[in-house]
């Protein structure tokens, strides 16, 4: 909306929603379960997720925003497409071997089995790549915020390494996570990474990275 007062009202409403819980005081700092369902629904309908909404999610909690887009549709991953093709070739070779051995499965059954195997491998690879990196970075941030200085310094190299890897990810929502983390946490900034993201083809990523440079 163009109206600043309306935008302010909406932001206040969302922040109130984020921290609400049923019964008692919630220890969950940001509640993104509803947001996940909304984003998932938009993607299923091939509808865009509003830019201002995405910015809000990432500014509020980069870690949870990353998980929203990861869980909403993990198959939307360009590198995964290439990996799928490799797996398809491997499984085609396996199918040929089964044919040569006189396997009892029907072609339809073999196709279904191959598709399920591909899906499981894709999810496993993406889960390790994104979730492990997010955990590593979040752990370092936790150590810093709770003043475990020595432990933070030990965790810092691995965290920055994971961020540098994610900064080259094919999915914009992963790169946006990196830009926003570096914007909010100066200790994790890497000049070369921030500069590259500042010229990113995605406007949300470049905007966040530009703020991180300041």
N, C-alpha and C positions, 0 to 999 in steps of 0.2 A: 504494500500500500504506500501511496505517496504521503499520507498523513503521518507525521512524526508521532503524534499522540496515540494514534491507533497502533503503530508499530511498538511503541513503548508498552502499551497495555498488553499486547499479544506476548511480548517477551516476558513481562512479569507473570502472565498466566502460565506460560510454559515452564518458567523456573519454579513456580509453585507446584506445578504438576510433577516436575522431575523429582522433587524431594518428598512427595506425599506417600503415605503408606497406610495400609489398613490396620489400625490398632497400634497404639504405642508409638514410640520414637523409632524411626527407621535409621538403620546404620548404613543403608545403601545410599550413597551420596547422589547418584543420578539414576533415575528409573527410565530406561530406554525400551522397555518391552513393547509399549504401545507404538513407539516410533518404528521399531522393527516390523511390526505388522503392517504399518502404513507404507513403508518403503517397499516391503515385499509385495503388497497389493499393487502399488504403482508399477513395479517392474513386470509383474505378471500381465498387466494391462498394456504394457509397452508405453506407459506414460512417464513423462519426466518428473523427477522429484524437484520441487521448487528450490531455486538457488538459495534464497534467503533461509529456507529451512535447513539445507545442508550446512550452510555457514554457521547457523545456530548450533547444530549438533556438534560440529567440530570445535567451535569455540568453547562450548560448554564442557565437553569431555572428548578429546580426540580418541582416547582408547575405546570408549564405548561406541563412538561413531564408526570407528573402523570395524567393530564387531557387528554393528547393524548392517553395514553393506556386505560384509563377509557372509553373514548368515542369511541375508535377504536373497542373495543369488550368487553363490560361490562359483557357478559355472561361467559367469561373465568375466572371463579372464583370458586375455589374448594369448599369453604364453601357454595357457592350458590347451588352446586350440592346436598349437603346434605339437604339443605333447600327445594330444589325442590322436593326431595323425600317425605319430610314431608308434603308439600303442596299437592302432588299427592295423598297421603293417605287420607288427609282431603277431597279433592275434590271427591275422589272415594266414600267416605262415603256420601257426598252430592248427588252424582249421584244415589246411591242406594236409597236414600230418595226420589229423584225425580221419580225413577222408581216405588217405592211403591205408590207414590201419583198419578201415571198415567200421568206424564208430557207429554206434546205434542211434545217436541223437539225430533228430530231424534238423534240416537247415534252419527252421524257425527257432528251435530250441538253442541251437548253437549261436544264432544271432543274438538272442536275448541274453544268453550267458556272457557273450563277448561285451555287450553294452553294459551289463551290470559290473563286469570286471573293470571296464574302463572307468565307469562312474566312481567306483570305490578307490581306484588308484588316483584319480584326479583329486578327489576330496582329501585323500590322505596326504598327497603332495602339497596341496594348497593349505591344508590345516597346519602342516609342519612349518611351511614357509611363513605364513602370516601370524598364526597364533603363537608360535615360539618366539618370533621377533617381538610381538607386542608384549608378551610376558617378560622378556628380557629388558625391554625399555621401561615398562611399568615398575619392575623391581628396582631398577636404578633410580627412578624418580622417587619411589617410596623411601629408599635409603637416604636420599638427599633431603627430602621433606622432613624426615624424622631424625635428621642430624647424625646419621651413622656415617661420618665423614670418611673414615678409613675404608669401610666396606663399600661406600659409594665410589671411591677412587678405583677400587678393584673391579667393580662392575661396569665402570664407565667405558673402557675400551670395547667391550663386547656390545654394549648398548649402541654406541656410535657406529660400530661396524654393521650392526643389524639395520640401523636407520639408513646407512649409506646403500645397503643392498635394496631396501624397500624403495628408496628414492628412484631406482631404475626400473621399478615395477611397471608393467604395461597398463595396469588399472589406475585411473585417476584418483579413485577414492583411497588407494593405498598411498600414493604420492602426496595427497592432501593431508593424510595423517602425519607424514614426515614433516611437511612444511609447518603444520600447526604445532606439533610437538616442539620443533625448533624455535617457533615463535614464542611459545609459552615458557620454554626452559632453556635459558641462555647457555647453561652448562653443556647441553647436548648439541649445540649448534656447530656445524662444520661449514666454513665459509664456501668451499667449493661446491658442496651439496646445495646450500641455500642459493647460491648464484645460478646454478643450473636450473633449480626449480623455479626461480624467479622469471625464467624465460620459457617456462613450460607451456605447452600448447593448450592446456586447460586453464581457463581464466581463474577458477577458484584456487587452483594450486599456485599459479603465479602471483595472485593477490596475497595469499597467506605468506608465501616466501618473501615477497617484497616487504611485508611488515616485519618479517623475521630479520631482514637485513638492517633494519633501523636500530 
